[in-house]
Every structure is written in C-alpha cells, then in structure tokens.
C-alpha cells in the first residue's frame, strides 16, 4: 500500500461515526449489514449514515451490494489486511520475535472455534 492510499484510508476512519460504522460492519462479516440497520444500531439519521458509508466505500474499506430494495454493506477484508500490513511492515526492525505479542493479539479474532484460520 502506498503511503498516500494509507493516508486516505486513515482519513476515512478519523471520524467517530465512520469508525463505529466500520467496526460494526466488521463484526457482521461475512454476512454484512443493511445500511438502515447500521444507521439504527448507531442511532444516526439514514441520510447522514449514507454519507459516512460513501466515504468508507471510496476509501475501499467497505463495499455494498443491492439485495432487492436493501443495500448490504460488507467489510473489504483484503483492504484491512493491506492497511494492517502497511502499519507493521517495518515492525521491530527485522527482529520478528519483538512482534510476536502483536501477532498473538490478532490470532484469537482470526481463528474459528475449530482452530481453522478465517
């Protein structure tokens, strides 16, 4: 990921409602969440939420799919992976053992109950 793309992505998340919406959508992977439900759960007017979701979409963090009359939003996991990799790419100055606690912190959220990686 180029630094300018990372900056754009961070700018999209640098607002509390958008950050909350993104985290909520992430929690509902892989099924996604209808736009109206995102607005309802965050207690934000639908027209305001629409603007926030458009910004997250332009940043590549989420995508939408029309299902009948509903627009369902899903997180773009590959983009999240790119952003995370960008952040830790130079982690620990070539000493991976220093990053083990960071990797361990992410492991529980990315492993299913059967032990398989998500």
Backbone as XML, in Angstrom:
<?xml version="1.0"?>
<chain id="A" units="angstrom">
  <residue number="1" name="UNK">
    <atom name="N" x="0.846" y="-1.174" z="0.000"/>
    <atom name="CA" x="0.000" y="0.000" z="0.000"/>
    <atom name="C" x="0.892" y="1.238" z="0.000"/>
  </residue>
  <residue number="2" name="UNK">
    <atom name="N" x="0.558" y="2.147" z="-0.849"/>
    <atom name="CA" x="1.285" y="3.409" z="-0.929"/>
    <atom name="C" x="0.920" y="4.300" z="0.259"/>
  </residue>
  <residue number="3" name="UNK">
    <atom name="N" x="1.849" y="5.101" z="0.752"/>
    <atom name="CA" x="1.541" y="5.993" z="1.869"/>
    <atom name="C" x="0.347" y="6.905" z="1.617"/>
  </residue>
  <residue number="4" name="UNK">
    <atom name="N" x="0.170" y="7.393" z="0.400"/>
    <atom name="CA" x="-0.971" y="8.277" z="0.120"/>
    <atom name="C" x="-2.299" y="7.520" z="0.250"/>
  </residue>
  <residue number="5" name="UNK">
    <atom name="N" x="-2.334" y="6.262" z="-0.176"/>
    <atom name="CA" x="-3.546" y="5.446" z="-0.025"/>
    <atom name="C" x="-3.819" y="5.167" z="1.449"/>
  </residue>
  <residue number="6" name="UNK">
    <atom name="N" x="-2.770" y="4.918" z="2.209"/>
    <atom name="CA" x="-2.937" y="4.692" z="3.650"/>
    <atom name="C" x="-3.483" y="5.948" z="4.317"/>
  </residue>
  <residue number="7" name="UNK">
    <atom name="N" x="-2.969" y="7.098" z="3.920"/>
    <atom name="CA" x="-3.451" y="8.358" z="4.484"/>
    <atom name="C" x="-4.936" y="8.553" z="4.193"/>
  </residue>
  <residue number="8" name="UNK">
    <atom name="N" x="-5.357" y="8.264" z="2.973"/>
    <atom name="CA" x="-6.775" y="8.381" z="2.614"/>
    <atom name="C" x="-7.632" y="7.430" z="3.441"/>
  </residue>
  <residue number="9" name="UNK">
    <atom name="N" x="-7.129" y="6.237" z="3.646"/>
    <atom name="CA" x="-7.874" y="5.249" z="4.425"/>
    <atom name="C" x="-7.985" y="5.683" z="5.880"/>
  </residue>
  <residue number="10" name="UNK">
    <atom name="N" x="-6.898" y="6.154" z="6.449"/>
    <atom name="CA" x="-6.938" y="6.639" z="7.828"/>
    <atom name="C" x="-7.849" y="7.854" z="7.962"/>
  </residue>
  <residue number="11" name="UNK">
    <atom name="N" x="-7.855" y="8.720" z="6.953"/>
    <atom name="CA" x="-8.728" y="9.895" z="6.989"/>
    <atom name="C" x="-10.193" y="9.467" z="7.042"/>
  </residue>
  <residue number="12" name="UNK">
    <atom name="N" x="-10.532" y="8.408" z="6.323"/>
    <atom name="CA" x="-11.914" y="7.920" z="6.345"/>
    <atom name="C" x="-12.299" y="7.405" z="7.730"/>
  </residue>
  <residue number="13" name="UNK">
    <atom name="N" x="-11.340" y="6.852" z="8.445"/>
    <atom name="CA" x="-11.609" y="6.310" z="9.777"/>
    <atom name="C" x="-11.437" y="7.341" z="10.891"/>
  </residue>
  <residue number="14" name="UNK">
    <atom name="N" x="-10.996" y="8.529" z="10.541"/>
    <atom name="CA" x="-10.666" y="9.552" z="11.537"/>
    <atom name="C" x="-11.887" y="10.361" z="11.966"/>
  </residue>
  <residue number="15" name="UNK">
    <atom name="N" x="-13.040" y="9.753" z="11.919"/>
    <atom name="CA" x="-14.281" y="10.387" z="12.357"/>
    <atom name="C" x="-15.039" y="9.329" z="13.151"/>
  </residue>
  <residue number="16" name="UNK">
    <atom name="N" x="-15.545" y="9.702" z="14.303"/>
    <atom name="CA" x="-16.080" y="8.700" z="15.239"/>
    <atom name="C" x="-17.239" y="7.888" z="14.681"/>
  </residue>
  <residue number="17" name="UNK">
    <atom name="N" x="-18.158" y="8.491" z="13.947"/>
    <atom name="CA" x="-19.284" y="7.732" z="13.406"/>
    <atom name="C" x="-18.819" y="6.750" z="12.348"/>
  </residue>
  <residue number="18" name="UNK">
    <atom name="N" x="-17.910" y="7.192" z="11.483"/>
    <atom name="CA" x="-17.399" y="6.278" z="10.459"/>
    <atom name="C" x="-16.611" y="5.138" z="11.077"/>
  </residue>
  <residue number="19" name="UNK">
    <atom name="N" x="-15.818" y="5.428" z="12.083"/>
    <atom name="CA" x="-15.071" y="4.369" z="12.760"/>
    <atom name="C" x="-16.035" y="3.370" z="13.401"/>
  </residue>
  <residue number="20" name="UNK">
    <atom name="N" x="-17.069" y="3.871" z="14.053"/>
    <atom name="CA" x="-18.062" y="2.986" z="14.681"/>
    <atom name="C" x="-18.787" y="2.150" z="13.622"/>
  </residue>
  <residue number="21" name="UNK">
    <atom name="N" x="-19.137" y="2.764" z="12.498"/>
    <atom name="CA" x="-19.819" y="2.031" z="11.430"/>
    <atom name="C" x="-18.915" y="0.944" z="10.857"/>
  </residue>
  <residue number="22" name="UNK">
    <atom name="N" x="-17.651" y="1.285" z="10.632"/>
    <atom name="CA" x="-16.723" y="0.299" z="10.096"/>
    <atom name="C" x="-16.559" y="-0.877" z="11.059"/>
  </residue>
  <residue number="23" name="UNK">
    <atom name="N" x="-16.386" y="-0.585" z="12.324"/>
    <atom name="CA" x="-16.222" y="-1.663" z="13.312"/>
    <atom name="C" x="-17.478" y="-2.531" z="13.386"/>
  </residue>
  <residue number="24" name="UNK">
    <atom name="N" x="-18.641" y="-1.913" z="13.309"/>
    <atom name="CA" x="-19.907" y="-2.655" z="13.330"/>
    <atom name="C" x="-20.006" y="-3.570" z="12.112"/>
  </residue>
  <residue number="25" name="UNK">
    <atom name="N" x="-19.692" y="-3.049" z="10.952"/>
    <atom name="CA" x="-19.731" y="-3.864" z="9.734"/>
    <atom name="C" x="-18.722" y="-5.004" z="9.809"/>
  </residue>
  <residue number="26" name="UNK">
    <atom name="N" x="-17.549" y="-4.734" z="10.351"/>
    <atom name="CA" x="-16.548" y="-5.803" z="10.526"/>
    <atom name="C" x="-17.090" y="-6.923" z="11.408"/>
  </residue>
  <residue number="27" name="UNK">
    <atom name="N" x="-17.822" y="-6.567" z="12.457"/>
    <atom name="CA" x="-18.373" y="-7.583" z="13.362"/>
    <atom name="C" x="-19.423" y="-8.460" z="12.679"/>
  </residue>
  <residue number="28" name="UNK">
    <atom name="N" x="-19.969" y="-7.993" z="11.580"/>
    <atom name="CA" x="-21.012" y="-8.743" z="10.886"/>
    <atom name="C" x="-20.511" y="-9.441" z="9.625"/>
  </residue>
  <residue number="29" name="UNK">
    <atom name="N" x="-19.203" y="-9.624" z="9.533"/>
    <atom name="CA" x="-18.656" y="-10.391" z="8.422"/>
    <atom name="C" x="-18.930" y="-11.860" z="8.653"/>
  </residue>
  <residue number="30" name="UNK">
    <atom name="N" x="-19.204" y="-12.627" z="7.636"/>
    <atom name="CA" x="-19.192" y="-12.312" z="6.210"/>
    <atom name="C" x="-20.560" y="-11.894" z="5.665"/>
  </residue>
  <residue number="31" name="UNK">
    <atom name="N" x="-21.591" y="-11.897" z="6.505"/>
    <atom name="CA" x="-22.945" y="-11.644" z="6.018"/>
    <atom name="C" x="-23.199" y="-10.197" z="5.633"/>
  </residue>
  <residue number="32" name="UNK">
    <atom name="N" x="-22.506" y="-9.280" z="6.270"/>
    <atom name="CA" x="-22.730" y="-7.878" z="6.006"/>
    <atom name="C" x="-23.910" y="-7.356" z="6.806"/>
  </residue>
  <residue number="33" name="UNK">
    <atom name="N" x="-24.216" y="-6.094" z="6.594"/>
    <atom name="CA" x="-25.262" y="-5.432" z="7.369"/>
    <atom name="C" x="-25.955" y="-4.409" z="6.473"/>
  </residue>
  <residue number="34" name="UNK">
    <atom name="N" x="-27.295" y="-4.419" z="6.466"/>
    <atom name="CA" x="-28.020" y="-3.421" z="5.674"/>
    <atom name="C" x="-27.747" y="-2.006" z="6.181"/>
  </residue>
  <residue number="35" name="UNK">
    <atom name="N" x="-27.727" y="-1.060" z="5.259"/>
    <atom name="CA" x="-27.438" y="0.331" z="5.597"/>
    <atom name="C" x="-28.378" y="0.854" z="6.678"/>
  </residue>
  <residue number="36" name="UNK">
    <atom name="N" x="-29.661" y="0.549" z="6.558"/>
    <atom name="CA" x="-30.624" y="1.016" z="7.551"/>
    <atom name="C" x="-30.344" y="0.465" z="8.932"/>
  </residue>
  <residue number="37" name="UNK">
    <atom name="N" x="-29.860" y="-0.744" z="8.990"/>
    <atom name="CA" x="-29.532" y="-1.368" z="10.273"/>
    <atom name="C" x="-28.297" y="-0.716" z="10.888"/>
  </residue>
  <residue number="38" name="UNK">
    <atom name="N" x="-27.327" y="-0.369" z="10.057"/>
    <atom name="CA" x="-26.140" y="0.340" z="10.553"/>
    <atom name="C" x="-26.584" y="1.659" z="11.177"/>
  </residue>
  <residue number="39" name="UNK">
    <atom name="N" x="-27.438" y="2.389" z="10.465"/>
    <atom name="CA" x="-27.931" y="3.677" z="10.971"/>
    <atom name="C" x="-28.712" y="3.494" z="12.272"/>
  </residue>
  <residue number="40" name="UNK">
    <atom name="N" x="-29.576" y="2.479" z="12.307"/>
    <atom name="CA" x="-30.392" y="2.241" z="13.507"/>
    <atom name="C" x="-29.528" y="1.873" z="14.709"/>
  </residue>
  <residue number="41" name="UNK">
    <atom name="N" x="-28.592" y="0.954" z="14.512"/>
    <atom name="CA" x="-27.758" y="0.496" z="15.620"/>
    <atom name="C" x="-26.857" y="1.598" z="16.160"/>
  </residue>
  <residue number="42" name="UNK">
    <atom name="N" x="-26.463" y="2.520" z="15.295"/>
    <atom name="CA" x="-25.590" y="3.618" z="15.731"/>
    <atom name="C" x="-26.381" y="4.883" z="16.061"/>
  </residue>
  <residue number="43" name="UNK">
    <atom name="N" x="-27.707" y="4.807" z="15.901"/>
    <atom name="CA" x="-28.587" y="5.935" z="16.202"/>
    <atom name="C" x="-28.161" y="7.191" z="15.437"/>
  </residue>
  <residue number="44" name="UNK">
    <atom name="N" x="-28.016" y="7.003" z="14.130"/>
    <atom name="CA" x="-27.616" y="8.083" z="13.228"/>
    <atom name="C" x="-28.687" y="8.184" z="12.136"/>
  </residue>
  <residue number="45" name="UNK">
    <atom name="N" x="-29.112" y="9.386" z="11.766"/>
    <atom name="CA" x="-30.092" y="9.518" z="10.674"/>
    <atom name="C" x="-29.581" y="8.826" z="9.405"/>
  </residue>
  <residue number="46" name="UNK">
    <atom name="N" x="-30.504" y="8.201" z="8.661"/>
    <atom name="CA" x="-30.097" y="7.420" z="7.490"/>
    <atom name="C" x="-29.376" y="8.246" z="6.436"/>
  </residue>
  <residue number="47" name="UNK">
    <atom name="N" x="-29.803" y="9.509" z="6.219"/>
    <atom name="CA" x="-29.114" y="10.310" z="5.202"/>
    <atom name="C" x="-27.690" y="10.650" z="5.641"/>
  </residue>
  <residue number="48" name="UNK">
    <atom name="N" x="-27.489" y="10.873" z="6.923"/>
    <atom name="CA" x="-26.138" y="11.123" z="7.447"/>
    <atom name="C" x="-25.291" y="9.869" z="7.331"/>
  </residue>
  <residue number="49" name="UNK">
    <atom name="N" x="-25.872" y="8.725" z="7.682"/>
    <atom name="CA" x="-25.135" y="7.461" z="7.590"/>
    <atom name="C" x="-24.766" y="7.155" z="6.151"/>
  </residue>
  <residue number="50" name="UNK">
    <atom name="N" x="-25.627" y="7.482" z="5.228"/>
    <atom name="CA" x="-25.340" y="7.254" z="3.814"/>
    <atom name="C" x="-24.063" y="7.980" z="3.395"/>
  </residue>
  <residue number="51" name="UNK">
    <atom name="N" x="-23.903" y="9.200" z="3.860"/>
    <atom name="CA" x="-22.692" y="9.969" z="3.554"/>
    <atom name="C" x="-21.460" y="9.290" z="4.146"/>
  </residue>
  <residue number="52" name="UNK">
    <atom name="N" x="-21.564" y="8.845" z="5.391"/>
    <atom name="CA" x="-20.435" y="8.172" z="6.040"/>
    <atom name="C" x="-20.079" y="6.869" z="5.321"/>
  </residue>
  <residue number="53" name="UNK">
    <atom name="N" x="-21.094" y="6.111" z="4.939"/>
    <atom name="CA" x="-20.836" y="4.846" z="4.250"/>
    <atom name="C" x="-20.207" y="5.093" z="2.878"/>
  </residue>
  <residue number="54" name="UNK">
    <atom name="N" x="-20.591" y="6.167" z="2.219"/>
    <atom name="CA" x="-19.981" y="6.502" z="0.926"/>
    <atom name="C" x="-18.497" y="6.822" z="1.092"/>
  </residue>
  <residue number="55" name="UNK">
    <atom name="N" x="-18.149" y="7.513" z="2.147"/>
    <atom name="CA" x="-16.736" y="7.835" z="2.395"/>
    <atom name="C" x="-15.936" y="6.567" z="2.665"/>
  </residue>
  <residue number="56" name="UNK">
    <atom name="N" x="-16.487" y="5.667" z="3.458"/>
    <atom name="CA" x="-15.807" y="4.393" z="3.736"/>
    <atom name="C" x="-15.672" y="3.559" z="2.466"/>
  </residue>
  <residue number="57" name="UNK">
    <atom name="N" x="-16.680" y="3.631" z="1.606"/>
    <atom name="CA" x="-16.634" y="2.900" z="0.343"/>
    <atom name="C" x="-15.549" y="3.466" z="-0.565"/>
  </residue>
  <residue number="58" name="UNK">
    <atom name="N" x="-15.477" y="4.789" z="-0.679"/>
    <atom name="CA" x="-14.436" y="5.413" z="-1.516"/>
    <atom name="C" x="-13.034" y="5.088" z="-1.002"/>
  </residue>
  <residue number="59" name="UNK">
    <atom name="N" x="-12.912" y="4.900" z="0.299"/>
    <atom name="CA" x="-11.609" y="4.545" z="0.880"/>
    <atom name="C" x="-11.282" y="3.065" z="0.674"/>
  </residue>
  <residue number="60" name="UNK">
    <atom name="N" x="-12.238" y="2.304" z="0.161"/>
    <atom name="CA" x="-12.003" y="0.887" z="-0.105"/>
    <atom name="C" x="-12.163" y="-0.007" z="1.108"/>
  </residue>
  <residue number="61" name="UNK">
    <atom name="N" x="-12.698" y="0.535" z="2.202"/>
    <atom name="CA" x="-12.837" y="-0.249" z="3.428"/>
    <atom name="C" x="-14.087" y="-1.109" z="3.452"/>
  </residue>
  <residue number="62" name="UNK">
    <atom name="N" x="-15.114" y="-0.685" z="2.733"/>
    <atom name="CA" x="-16.354" y="-1.451" z="2.656"/>
    <atom name="C" x="-16.836" y="-1.459" z="1.217"/>
  </residue>
  <residue number="63" name="UNK">
    <atom name="N" x="-17.751" y="-2.366" z="0.929"/>
    <atom name="CA" x="-18.406" y="-2.399" z="-0.376"/>
    <atom name="C" x="-19.887" y="-2.665" z="-0.141"/>
  </residue>
  <residue number="64" name="UNK">
    <atom name="N" x="-20.674" y="-2.398" z="-1.145"/>
    <atom name="CA" x="-22.116" y="-2.591" z="-0.993"/>
    <atom name="C" x="-22.648" y="-3.494" z="-2.084"/>
  </residue>
  <residue number="65" name="UNK">
    <atom name="N" x="-23.768" y="-4.108" z="-1.771"/>
    <atom name="CA" x="-24.459" y="-4.966" z="-2.732"/>
    <atom name="C" x="-25.950" y="-4.738" z="-2.537"/>
  </residue>
  <residue number="66" name="UNK">
    <atom name="N" x="-26.631" y="-4.498" z="-3.624"/>
    <atom name="CA" x="-28.078" y="-4.324" z="-3.548"/>
    <atom name="C" x="-28.719" y="-5.711" z="-3.520"/>
  </residue>
  <residue number="67" name="UNK">
    <atom name="N" x="-29.556" y="-5.927" z="-2.522"/>
    <atom name="CA" x="-30.315" y="-7.161" z="-2.387"/>
    <atom name="C" x="-31.778" y="-6.743" z="-2.314"/>
  </residue>
  <residue number="68" name="UNK">
    <atom name="N" x="-32.465" y="-6.901" z="-3.447"/>
    <atom name="CA" x="-33.834" y="-6.413" z="-3.572"/>
    <atom name="C" x="-33.845" y="-4.902" z="-3.353"/>
  </residue>
  <residue number="69" name="UNK">
    <atom name="N" x="-34.530" y="-4.421" z="-2.327"/>
    <atom name="CA" x="-34.587" y="-2.977" z="-2.072"/>
    <atom name="C" x="-33.619" y="-2.545" z="-0.983"/>
  </residue>
  <residue number="70" name="UNK">
    <atom name="N" x="-32.795" y="-3.467" z="-0.532"/>
    <atom name="CA" x="-31.869" y="-3.199" z="0.571"/>
    <atom name="C" x="-30.439" y="-3.133" z="0.051"/>
  </residue>
  <residue number="71" name="UNK">
    <atom name="N" x="-29.657" y="-2.222" z="0.624"/>
    <atom name="CA" x="-28.228" y="-2.154" z="0.310"/>
    <atom name="C" x="-27.484" y="-2.730" z="1.505"/>
  </residue>
  <residue number="72" name="UNK">
    <atom name="N" x="-26.728" y="-3.810" z="1.260"/>
    <atom name="CA" x="-25.985" y="-4.504" z="2.306"/>
    <atom name="C" x="-24.511" y="-4.123" z="2.175"/>
  </residue>
  <residue number="73" name="UNK">
    <atom name="N" x="-23.919" y="-3.744" z="3.296"/>
    <atom name="CA" x="-22.503" y="-3.366" z="3.324"/>
    <atom name="C" x="-21.673" y="-4.466" z="3.957"/>
  </residue>
  <residue number="74" name="UNK">
    <atom name="N" x="-20.518" y="-4.698" z="3.351"/>
    <atom name="CA" x="-19.567" y="-5.684" z="3.858"/>
    <atom name="C" x="-18.188" y="-5.056" z="3.925"/>
  </residue>
  <residue number="75" name="UNK">
    <atom name="N" x="-17.401" y="-5.525" z="4.874"/>
    <atom name="CA" x="-16.026" y="-5.049" z="5.005"/>
    <atom name="C" x="-15.178" y="-5.650" z="3.893"/>
  </residue>
  <residue number="76" name="UNK">
    <atom name="N" x="-14.236" y="-4.867" z="3.415"/>
    <atom name="CA" x="-13.263" y="-5.334" z="2.429"/>
    <atom name="C" x="-12.044" y="-5.837" z="3.196"/>
  </residue>
  <residue number="77" name="UNK">
    <atom name="N" x="-12.077" y="-7.114" z="3.515"/>
    <atom name="CA" x="-11.053" y="-7.713" z="4.362"/>
    <atom name="C" x="-9.662" y="-7.581" z="3.752"/>
  </residue>
  <residue number="78" name="UNK">
    <atom name="N" x="-9.556" y="-7.691" z="2.435"/>
    <atom name="CA" x="-8.244" y="-7.538" z="1.796"/>
    <atom name="C" x="-7.672" y="-6.144" z="2.036"/>
  </residue>
  <residue number="79" name="UNK">
    <atom name="N" x="-8.529" y="-5.130" z="2.010"/>
    <atom name="CA" x="-8.072" y="-3.762" z="2.266"/>
    <atom name="C" x="-7.620" y="-3.613" z="3.713"/>
  </residue>
  <residue number="80" name="UNK">
    <atom name="N" x="-8.359" y="-4.232" z="4.639"/>
    <atom name="CA" x="-7.971" y="-4.197" z="6.055"/>
    <atom name="C" x="-6.618" y="-4.874" z="6.222"/>
  </residue>
  <residue number="81" name="UNK">
    <atom name="N" x="-6.427" y="-5.984" z="5.534"/>
    <atom name="CA" x="-5.156" y="-6.706" z="5.593"/>
    <atom name="C" x="-4.028" y="-5.833" z="5.044"/>
  </residue>
  <residue number="82" name="UNK">
    <atom name="N" x="-4.284" y="-5.149" z="3.915"/>
    <atom name="CA" x="-3.273" y="-4.245" z="3.346"/>
    <atom name="C" x="-2.902" y="-3.141" z="4.332"/>
  </residue>
  <residue number="83" name="UNK">
    <atom name="N" x="-3.910" y="-2.564" z="4.953"/>
    <atom name="CA" x="-3.671" y="-1.466" z="5.885"/>
    <atom name="C" x="-2.884" y="-1.948" z="7.104"/>
  </residue>
  <residue number="84" name="UNK">
    <atom name="N" x="-3.266" y="-3.090" z="7.626"/>
    <atom name="CA" x="-2.558" y="-3.649" z="8.770"/>
    <atom name="C" x="-1.116" y="-3.982" z="8.405"/>
  </residue>
  <residue number="85" name="UNK">
    <atom name="N" x="-0.923" y="-4.573" z="7.250"/>
    <atom name="CA" x="0.432" y="-4.889" z="6.800"/>
    <atom name="C" x="1.255" y="-3.621" z="6.619"/>
  </residue>
  <residue number="86" name="UNK">
    <atom name="N" x="0.631" y="-2.578" z="6.086"/>
    <atom name="CA" x="1.325" y="-1.301" z="5.925"/>
    <atom name="C" x="1.814" y="-0.788" z="7.278"/>
  </residue>
  <residue number="87" name="UNK">
    <atom name="N" x="0.968" y="-0.907" z="8.298"/>
    <atom name="CA" x="1.323" y="-0.407" z="9.626"/>
    <atom name="C" x="2.478" y="-1.169" z="10.254"/>
  </residue>
  <residue number="88" name="UNK">
    <atom name="N" x="2.507" y="-2.475" z="10.054"/>
    <atom name="CA" x="3.507" y="-3.286" z="10.758"/>
    <atom name="C" x="4.623" y="-3.781" z="9.845"/>
  </residue>
  <residue number="89" name="UNK">
    <atom name="N" x="4.648" y="-3.315" z="8.609"/>
    <atom name="CA" x="5.641" y="-3.788" z="7.649"/>
    <atom name="C" x="7.064" y="-3.636" z="8.160"/>
  </residue>
  <residue number="90" name="UNK">
    <atom name="N" x="7.357" y="-2.527" z="8.774"/>
    <atom name="CA" x="8.705" y="-2.277" z="9.269"/>
    <atom name="C" x="8.816" y="-2.570" z="10.764"/>
  </residue>
  <residue number="91" name="UNK">
    <atom name="N" x="7.862" y="-3.301" z="11.264"/>
    <atom name="CA" x="7.785" y="-3.602" z="12.695"/>
    <atom name="C" x="9.063" y="-4.264" z="13.195"/>
  </residue>
  <residue number="92" name="UNK">
    <atom name="N" x="9.558" y="-3.751" z="14.255"/>
    <atom name="CA" x="10.607" y="-4.400" z="15.029"/>
    <atom name="C" x="11.971" y="-4.429" z="14.353"/>
  </residue>
  <residue number="93" name="UNK">
    <atom name="N" x="12.171" y="-3.658" z="13.315"/>
    <atom name="CA" x="13.485" y="-3.542" z="12.705"/>
    <atom name="C" x="14.118" y="-4.866" z="12.318"/>
  </residue>
  <residue number="94" name="UNK">
    <atom name="N" x="13.321" y="-5.772" z="11.740"/>
    <atom name="CA" x="13.864" y="-7.048" z="11.307"/>
    <atom name="C" x="14.012" y="-8.074" z="12.420"/>
  </residue>
  <residue number="95" name="UNK">
    <atom name="N" x="13.454" y="-7.782" z="13.581"/>
    <atom name="CA" x="13.505" y="-8.731" z="14.713"/>
    <atom name="C" x="12.091" y="-9.227" z="14.986"/>
  </residue>
  <residue number="96" name="UNK">
    <atom name="N" x="11.642" y="-10.241" z="14.237"/>
    <atom name="CA" x="10.253" y="-10.694" z="14.316"/>
    <atom name="C" x="9.821" y="-11.139" z="15.712"/>
  </residue>
  <residue number="97" name="UNK">
    <atom name="N" x="10.751" y="-11.577" z="16.532"/>
    <atom name="CA" x="10.372" y="-12.017" z="17.878"/>
    <atom name="C" x="9.767" y="-10.868" z="18.695"/>
  </residue>
  <residue number="98" name="UNK">
    <atom name="N" x="10.126" y="-9.637" z="18.354"/>
    <atom name="CA" x="9.556" y="-8.491" z="19.060"/>
    <atom name="C" x="8.090" y="-8.263" z="18.681"/>
  </residue>
  <residue number="99" name="UNK">
    <atom name="N" x="7.684" y="-8.765" z="17.524"/>
    <atom name="CA" x="6.309" y="-8.587" z="17.059"/>
    <atom name="C" x="5.396" y="-9.740" z="17.456"/>
  </residue>
  <residue number="100" name="UNK">
    <atom name="N" x="5.928" y="-10.767" z="18.054"/>
    <atom name="CA" x="5.101" y="-11.915" z="18.422"/>
    <atom name="C" x="3.903" y="-11.540" z="19.289"/>
  </residue>
  <residue number="101" name="UNK">
    <atom name="N" x="4.037" y="-10.636" z="20.274"/>
    <atom name="CA" x="2.844" y="-10.260" z="21.048"/>
    <atom name="C" x="1.752" y="-9.622" z="20.178"/>
  </residue>
  <residue number="102" name="UNK">
    <atom name="N" x="2.138" y="-8.852" z="19.193"/>
    <atom name="CA" x="1.171" y="-8.239" z="18.288"/>
    <atom name="C" x="0.442" y="-9.307" z="17.489"/>
  </residue>
  <residue number="103" name="UNK">
    <atom name="N" x="1.185" y="-10.250" z="16.950"/>
    <atom name="CA" x="0.588" y="-11.333" z="16.178"/>
    <atom name="C" x="-0.334" y="-12.160" z="17.069"/>
  </residue>
  <residue number="104" name="UNK">
    <atom name="N" x="0.087" y="-12.441" z="18.283"/>
    <atom name="CA" x="-0.733" y="-13.226" z="19.208"/>
    <atom name="C" x="-2.033" y="-12.507" z="19.539"/>
  </residue>
  <residue number="105" name="UNK">
    <atom name="N" x="-2.004" y="-11.194" z="19.597"/>
    <atom name="CA" x="-3.215" y="-10.434" z="19.901"/>
    <atom name="C" x="-4.259" y="-10.575" z="18.801"/>
  </residue>
  <residue number="106" name="UNK">
    <atom name="N" x="-3.825" y="-10.694" z="17.544"/>
    <atom name="CA" x="-4.754" y="-10.841" z="16.426"/>
    <atom name="C" x="-5.223" y="-12.273" z="16.227"/>
  </residue>
  <residue number="107" name="UNK">
    <atom name="N" x="-4.494" y="-13.239" z="16.706"/>
    <atom name="CA" x="-4.805" y="-14.636" z="16.452"/>
    <atom name="C" x="-6.194" y="-15.060" z="16.932"/>
  </residue>
  <residue number="108" name="UNK">
    <atom name="N" x="-6.647" y="-14.702" z="18.148"/>
    <atom name="CA" x="-7.970" y="-15.162" z="18.577"/>
    <atom name="C" x="-9.111" y="-14.669" z="17.688"/>
  </residue>
  <residue number="109" name="UNK">
    <atom name="N" x="-9.022" y="-13.457" z="17.163"/>
    <atom name="CA" x="-10.122" y="-12.943" z="16.345"/>
    <atom name="C" x="-10.111" y="-13.539" z="14.948"/>
  </residue>
  <residue number="110" name="UNK">
    <atom name="N" x="-9.058" y="-14.167" z="14.578"/>
    <atom name="CA" x="-8.920" y="-14.679" z="13.219"/>
    <atom name="C" x="-8.855" y="-16.197" z="13.175"/>
  </residue>
  <residue number="111" name="UNK">
    <atom name="N" x="-9.260" y="-16.870" z="14.226"/>
    <atom name="CA" x="-9.260" y="-18.322" z="14.272"/>
    <atom name="C" x="-10.653" y="-18.795" z="14.675"/>
  </residue>
  <residue number="112" name="UNK">
    <atom name="N" x="-11.185" y="-19.750" z="13.951"/>
    <atom name="CA" x="-12.515" y="-20.266" z="14.282"/>
    <atom name="C" x="-12.433" y="-21.192" z="15.486"/>
  </residue>
  <residue number="113" name="UNK">
    <atom name="N" x="-13.589" y="-21.590" z="15.998"/>
    <atom name="CA" x="-13.629" y="-22.465" z="17.165"/>
    <atom name="C" x="-12.932" y="-23.783" z="16.912"/>
  </residue>
  <residue number="114" name="UNK">
    <atom name="N" x="-12.900" y="-24.231" z="15.648"/>
    <atom name="CA" x="-12.248" y="-25.495" z="15.327"/>
    <atom name="C" x="-10.740" y="-25.333" z="15.185"/>
  </residue>
  <residue number="115" name="UNK">
    <atom name="N" x="-10.247" y="-24.087" z="15.286"/>
    <atom name="CA" x="-8.824" y="-23.849" z="15.167"/>
    <atom name="C" x="-8.396" y="-23.465" z="13.768"/>
  </residue>
  <residue number="116" name="UNK">
    <atom name="N" x="-9.326" y="-23.522" z="12.805"/>
    <atom name="CA" x="-9.003" y="-23.147" z="11.439"/>
    <atom name="C" x="-8.926" y="-21.636" z="11.317"/>
  </residue>
  <residue number="117" name="UNK">
    <atom name="N" x="-7.996" y="-21.183" z="10.488"/>
    <atom name="CA" x="-7.861" y="-19.740" z="10.249"/>
    <atom name="C" x="-9.025" y="-19.246" z="9.395"/>
  </residue>
  <residue number="118" name="UNK">
    <atom name="N" x="-9.502" y="-18.058" z="9.701"/>
    <atom name="CA" x="-10.601" y="-17.457" z="8.922"/>
    <atom name="C" x="-10.090" y="-16.943" z="7.596"/>
  </residue>
</chain>
